Amino acid sequence: MVSPSEKAFPVSWDQFHRDARALAWRLSGAGPFEAIVCITRGGLVPAAIVARELEVRLIETVCIASYHEYKDQGDLEVLKGISENVSHLGNEGGKGVLIVDDLVDTGQTGALVREMLPEAHFATVYAKPKGRPIVDTFVTEVSQDTWIYFPWDLGLQFTPPISHDDA
């Protein structure tokens, strides 16, 4: 449930697919990219769409946990690093590597991955103001107090009218 101080931004599968393809379109002139590193879990879906659109076959994951108990962002924990065959691209700086995530929020996760691949191009579908400076390319900026509900987090259920939020 969204608190009174937050704005809800529900994203459907269709909308997310359109936004991820728009990201690929924006990235088409920024490459070429030899590999994609997606930040899991949120980066998996947009990375698959971007990889298809840009015809990138080498896809790697970096697994970082930052949200615990769903909405509470805590300490960052690297669960799986980037493989050497990808991290060594571009003279070990990540040149030619595209980092993809669904969202940059505070920028903490992005900054950690940037340390791993300082010369990589970092792209997200959505960006919030605090994390915006860490991203090279994004599609949509939302306010810091907006909670994005991604389609993989949603189920179909009744939603009361906005006028009932004050009740």
Phi and psi restraints in degrees (value plus and minus 20) as a CYANA .aco file:
   2 VAL   PHI    -102.9   -62.9
   2 VAL   PSI     112.7   152.7
   3 SER   PHI     -94.8   -54.8
   3 SER   PSI     142.1   182.1
   4 PRO   PHI     -79.1   -39.1
   4 PRO   PSI     -43.7    -3.7
   5 SER   PHI    -108.5   -68.5
   5 SER   PSI     -22.5    17.5
   6 GLU   PHI    -130.6   -90.6
   6 GLU   PSI     134.2   174.2
   7 LYS   PHI    -126.9   -86.9
   7 LYS   PSI     120.4   160.4
   8 ALA   PHI    -115.1   -75.1
   8 ALA   PSI     117.3   157.3
   9 PHE   PHI    -151.8  -111.8
   9 PHE   PSI      64.8   104.8
  10 PRO   PHI     -96.8   -56.8
  10 PRO   PSI     115.9   155.9
  11 VAL   PHI    -139.3   -99.3
  11 VAL   PSI     104.5   144.5
  12 SER   PHI    -100.4   -60.4
  12 SER   PSI     146.1   186.1
  13 TRP   PHI     -79.7   -39.7
  13 TRP   PSI     -62.8   -22.8
  14 ASP   PHI     -81.7   -41.7
  14 ASP   PSI     -65.6   -25.6
  15 GLN   PHI     -85.0   -45.0
  15 GLN   PSI     -62.1   -22.1
  16 PHE   PHI     -84.1   -44.1
  16 PHE   PSI     -60.9   -20.9
  17 HIS   PHI     -82.0   -42.0
  17 HIS   PSI     -64.2   -24.2
  18 ARG   PHI     -80.6   -40.6
  18 ARG   PSI     -64.4   -24.4
  19 ASP   PHI     -86.9   -46.9
  19 ASP   PSI     -59.2   -19.2
  20 ALA   PHI     -87.5   -47.5
  20 ALA   PSI     -56.9   -16.9
  21 ARG   PHI     -88.1   -48.1
  21 ARG   PSI     -55.9   -15.9
  22 ALA   PHI     -83.5   -43.5
  22 ALA   PSI     -57.9   -17.9
  23 LEU   PHI     -82.0   -42.0
  23 LEU   PSI     -65.5   -25.5
  24 ALA   PHI     -80.0   -40.0
  24 ALA   PSI     -60.8   -20.8
  25 TRP   PHI     -81.6   -41.6
  25 TRP   PSI     -64.5   -24.5
  26 ARG   PHI     -84.2   -44.2
  26 ARG   PSI     -53.1   -13.1
  27 LEU   PHI    -100.7   -60.7
  27 LEU   PSI     -35.8     4.2
  28 SER   PHI     -78.7   -38.7
  28 SER   PSI     -49.0    -9.0
  29 GLY   PHI    -113.7   -73.7
  29 GLY   PSI     -24.7    15.3
  30 ALA   PHI    -112.5   -72.5
  30 ALA   PSI     -33.1     6.9
  31 GLY   PHI    -103.6   -63.6
  31 GLY   PSI    -175.1  -135.1
  32 PRO   PHI     -98.7   -58.7
  32 PRO   PSI     133.8   173.8
  33 PHE   PHI    -131.4   -91.4
  33 PHE   PSI     112.5   152.5
  34 GLU   PHI    -104.8   -64.8
  34 GLU   PSI     -46.9    -6.9
  35 ALA   PHI    -174.2  -134.2
  35 ALA   PSI     138.3   178.3
  36 ILE   PHI    -138.1   -98.1
  36 ILE   PSI     114.3   154.3
  37 VAL   PHI    -132.7   -92.7
  37 VAL   PSI      95.7   135.7
  38 CYS   PHI    -121.1   -81.1
  38 CYS   PSI     120.2   160.2
  39 ILE   PHI    -107.6   -67.6
  39 ILE   PSI      96.9   136.9
  40 THR   PHI    -109.1   -69.1
  40 THR   PSI     129.1   169.1
  41 ARG   PHI    -117.3   -77.3
  41 ARG   PSI     -47.8    -7.8
  42 GLY   PHI     -78.6   -38.6
  42 GLY   PSI     -47.7    -7.7
  43 GLY   PHI    -100.7   -60.7
  43 GLY   PSI     -29.2    10.8
  44 LEU   PHI     -81.3   -41.3
  44 LEU   PSI     -69.2   -29.2
  45 VAL   PHI     -87.9   -47.9
  45 VAL   PSI     -70.8   -30.8
  46 PRO   PHI     -84.5   -44.5
  46 PRO   PSI     -51.9   -11.9
  47 ALA   PHI     -84.5   -44.5
  47 ALA   PSI     -59.0   -19.0
  48 ALA   PHI     -83.7   -43.7
  48 ALA   PSI     -62.2   -22.2
  49 ILE   PHI     -88.4   -48.4
  49 ILE   PSI     -66.3   -26.3
  50 VAL   PHI     -83.8   -43.8
  50 VAL   PSI     -61.6   -21.6
  51 ALA   PHI     -80.7   -40.7
  51 ALA   PSI     -61.4   -21.4
  52 ARG   PHI     -83.6   -43.6
  52 ARG   PSI     -69.1   -29.1
  53 GLU   PHI     -86.4   -46.4
  53 GLU   PSI     -54.6   -14.6
  54 LEU   PHI    -117.4   -77.4
  54 LEU   PSI     -19.8    20.2
  55 GLU   PHI      36.1    76.1
  55 GLU   PSI      27.3    67.3
  56 VAL   PHI    -118.4   -78.4
  56 VAL   PSI     107.4   147.4
  57 ARG   PHI    -119.5   -79.5
  57 ARG   PSI     -46.8    -6.8
  58 LEU   PHI    -109.7   -69.7
  58 LEU   PSI      88.4   128.4
  59 ILE   PHI    -143.5  -103.5
  59 ILE   PSI     108.1   148.1
  60 GLU   PHI    -143.5  -103.5
  60 GLU   PSI     139.7   179.7
  61 THR   PHI    -139.7   -99.7
  61 THR   PSI     129.1   169.1
  62 VAL   PHI    -142.7  -102.7
  62 VAL   PSI     106.1   146.1
  63 CYS   PHI    -126.1   -86.1
  63 CYS   PSI      91.7   131.7
  64 ILE   PHI    -148.9  -108.9
  64 ILE   PSI     107.4   147.4
  65 ALA   PHI    -118.1   -78.1
  65 ALA   PSI     104.2   144.2
  66 SER   PHI    -148.3  -108.3
  66 SER   PSI     -48.6    -8.6
  67 TYR   PHI    -119.5   -79.5
  67 TYR   PSI     107.1   147.1
  68 HIS   PHI    -142.1  -102.1
  68 HIS   PSI     123.5   163.5
  69 GLU   PHI      36.3    76.3
  69 GLU   PSI      19.4    59.4
  70 TYR   PHI      51.4    91.4
  70 TYR   PSI     -76.9   -36.9
  71 LYS   PHI    -133.2   -93.2
  71 LYS   PSI     -23.2    16.8
  72 ASP   PHI    -117.9   -77.9
  72 ASP   PSI      91.6   131.6
  73 GLN   PHI    -103.3   -63.3
  73 GLN   PSI     106.7   146.7
  74 GLY   PHI    -146.0  -106.0
  74 GLY   PSI    -170.4  -130.4
  75 ASP   PHI     -85.1   -45.1
  75 ASP   PSI     126.8   166.8
  76 LEU   PHI    -101.0   -61.0
  76 LEU   PSI     119.3   159.3
  77 GLU   PHI    -153.0  -113.0
  77 GLU   PSI      98.2   138.2
  78 VAL   PHI    -100.9   -60.9
  78 VAL   PSI      92.2   132.2
  79 LEU   PHI    -108.7   -68.7
  79 LEU   PSI     -49.2    -9.2
  80 LYS   PHI    -174.3  -134.3
  80 LYS   PSI     106.6   146.6
  81 GLY   PHI    -102.7   -62.7
  81 GLY   PSI    -193.1  -153.1
  82 ILE   PHI    -111.4   -71.4
  82 ILE   PSI     114.9   154.9
  83 SER   PHI     -83.5   -43.5
  83 SER   PSI     132.5   172.5
  84 GLU   PHI     -82.7   -42.7
  84 GLU   PSI     -56.3   -16.3
  85 ASN   PHI     -85.2   -45.2
  85 ASN   PSI     -41.7    -1.7
  86 VAL   PHI    -115.3   -75.3
  86 VAL   PSI     -62.0   -22.0
  87 SER   PHI     -86.7   -46.7
  87 SER   PSI     -40.8    -0.8
  88 HIS   PHI    -108.3   -68.3
  88 HIS   PSI     -23.0    17.0
  89 LEU   PHI     -84.3   -44.3
  89 LEU   PSI     125.6   165.6
  90 GLY   PHI      45.4    85.4
  90 GLY   PSI      23.0    63.0
  91 ASN   PHI      38.8    78.8
  91 ASN   PSI      22.4    62.4
  92 GLU   PHI      46.8    86.8
  92 GLU   PSI      -9.3    30.7
  93 GLY   PHI    -123.6   -83.6
  93 GLY   PSI     -29.0    11.0
  94 GLY   PHI      70.7   110.7
  94 GLY   PSI      -8.7    31.3
  95 LYS   PHI     -81.9   -41.9
  95 LYS   PSI     111.6   151.6
  96 GLY   PHI      69.8   109.8
  96 GLY   PSI     -17.5    22.5
  97 VAL   PHI    -125.8   -85.8
  97 VAL   PSI     119.2   159.2
  98 LEU   PHI    -129.9   -89.9
  98 LEU   PSI     102.3   142.3
  99 ILE   PHI    -114.4   -74.4
  99 ILE   PSI     110.5   150.5
 100 VAL   PHI    -146.7  -106.7
 100 VAL   PSI     115.3   155.3
 101 ASP   PHI    -162.1  -122.1
 101 ASP   PSI     143.4   183.4
 102 ASP   PHI     -93.8   -53.8
 102 ASP   PSI     -56.4   -16.4
 103 LEU   PHI    -172.0  -132.0
 103 LEU   PSI     122.0   162.0
 104 VAL   PHI    -130.1   -90.1
 104 VAL   PSI     103.4   143.4
 105 ASP   PHI    -123.7   -83.7
 105 ASP   PSI    -103.4   -63.4
 106 THR   PHI    -109.5   -69.5
 106 THR   PSI     -38.1     1.9
 107 GLY   PHI      73.1   113.1
 107 GLY   PSI     -23.0    17.0
 108 GLN   PHI     -83.9   -43.9
 108 GLN   PSI     -67.2   -27.2
 109 THR   PHI     -84.8   -44.8
 109 THR   PSI     -65.3   -25.3
 110 GLY   PHI     -79.6   -39.6
 110 GLY   PSI     -60.5   -20.5
 111 ALA   PHI     -83.8   -43.8
 111 ALA   PSI     -58.4   -18.4
 112 LEU   PHI     -85.2   -45.2
 112 LEU   PSI     -62.9   -22.9
 113 VAL   PHI     -90.0   -50.0
 113 VAL   PSI     -55.0   -15.0
 114 ARG   PHI     -80.0   -40.0
 114 ARG   PSI     -56.1   -16.1
 115 GLU   PHI     -82.9   -42.9
 115 GLU   PSI     -55.4   -15.4
 116 MET   PHI     -93.0   -53.0
 116 MET   PSI     -56.8   -16.8
 117 LEU   PHI    -155.2  -115.2
 117 LEU   PSI      53.7    93.7
 118 PRO   PHI     -84.1   -44.1
 118 PRO   PSI     -42.8    -2.8
 119 GLU   PHI    -121.7   -81.7
 119 GLU   PSI     -16.4    23.6
 120 ALA   PHI     -92.9   -52.9
 120 ALA   PSI     140.4   180.4
 121 HIS   PHI    -114.2   -74.2
 121 HIS   PSI     107.1   147.1
 122 PHE   PHI    -128.4   -88.4
 122 PHE   PSI     104.2   144.2
 123 ALA   PHI    -151.5  -111.5
 123 ALA   PSI     120.9   160.9
 124 THR   PHI    -154.7  -114.7
 124 THR   PSI     137.6   177.6
 125 VAL   PHI     -94.5   -54.5
 125 VAL   PSI     -65.3   -25.3
 126 TYR   PHI    -142.3  -102.3
 126 TYR   PSI     130.9   170.9
 127 ALA   PHI    -159.5  -119.5
 127 ALA   PSI     121.7   161.7
 128 LYS   PHI    -127.5   -87.5
 128 LYS   PSI     136.2   176.2
 129 PRO   PHI     -74.1   -34.1
 129 PRO   PSI     -60.1   -20.1
 130 LYS   PHI     -85.1   -45.1
 130 LYS   PSI     -55.4   -15.4
 131 GLY   PHI    -113.8   -73.8
 131 GLY   PSI     -32.6     7.4
 132 ARG   PHI     -71.9   -31.9
 132 ARG   PSI     -61.7   -21.7
 133 PRO   PHI     -83.3   -43.3
 133 PRO   PSI     -40.9    -0.9
 134 ILE   PHI    -103.6   -63.6
 134 ILE   PSI     -35.4     4.6
 135 VAL   PHI    -117.5   -77.5
 135 VAL   PSI     118.9   158.9
 136 ASP   PHI    -105.5   -65.5
 136 ASP   PSI     -59.0   -19.0
 137 THR   PHI    -160.4  -120.4
 137 THR   PSI     116.7   156.7
 138 PHE   PHI    -169.6  -129.6
 138 PHE   PSI     151.4   191.4
 139 VAL   PHI    -124.2   -84.2
 139 VAL   PSI     -72.1   -32.1
 140 THR   PHI    -151.2  -111.2
 140 THR   PSI     112.0   152.0
 141 GLU   PHI    -120.8   -80.8
 141 GLU   PSI     115.1   155.1
 142 VAL   PHI    -142.2  -102.2
 142 VAL   PSI     140.4   180.4
 143 SER   PHI     -87.0   -47.0
 143 SER   PSI     137.4   177.4
 144 GLN   PHI     -81.4   -41.4
 144 GLN   PSI     -50.6   -10.6
 145 ASP   PHI    -110.3   -70.3
 145 ASP   PSI      -3.6    36.4
 146 THR   PHI    -116.0   -76.0
 146 THR   PSI     112.5   152.5
 147 TRP   PHI    -123.4   -83.4
 147 TRP   PSI      99.9   139.9
 148 ILE   PHI    -108.4   -68.4
 148 ILE   PSI     105.2   145.2
 149 TYR   PHI    -119.2   -79.2
 149 TYR   PSI      85.6   125.6
 150 PHE   PHI     -97.9   -57.9
 150 PHE   PSI     133.5   173.5
 151 PRO   PHI     -80.7   -40.7
 151 PRO   PSI     -49.3    -9.3
 152 TRP   PHI     -95.4   -55.4
 152 TRP   PSI     -28.0    12.0
 153 ASP   PHI    -122.2   -82.2
 153 ASP   PSI     -20.7    19.3
 154 LEU   PHI    -131.4   -91.4
 154 LEU   PSI     132.0   172.0
 155 GLY   PHI    -148.8  -108.8
 155 GLY   PSI     142.1   182.1
 156 LEU   PHI     -98.2   -58.2
 156 LEU   PSI     105.9   145.9
 157 GLN   PHI    -178.2  -138.2
 157 GLN   PSI     142.9   182.9
 158 PHE   PHI     -85.3   -45.3
 158 PHE   PSI     118.0   158.0
 159 THR   PHI    -141.0  -101.0
 159 THR   PSI     103.8   143.8
 160 PRO   PHI     -88.2   -48.2
 160 PRO   PSI     133.9   173.9
 161 PRO   PHI     -78.7   -38.7
 161 PRO   PSI     132.3   172.3
 162 ILE   PHI     -75.2   -35.2
 162 ILE   PSI     -55.9   -15.9
 163 SER   PHI     -81.2   -41.2
 163 SER   PSI     -37.4     2.6
 164 HIS   PHI    -109.6   -69.6
 164 HIS   PSI     -21.2    18.8
 165 ASP   PHI     -84.1   -44.1
 165 ASP   PSI     -48.9    -8.9
 166 ASP   PHI     -99.7   -59.7
 166 ASP   PSI     -35.2     4.8
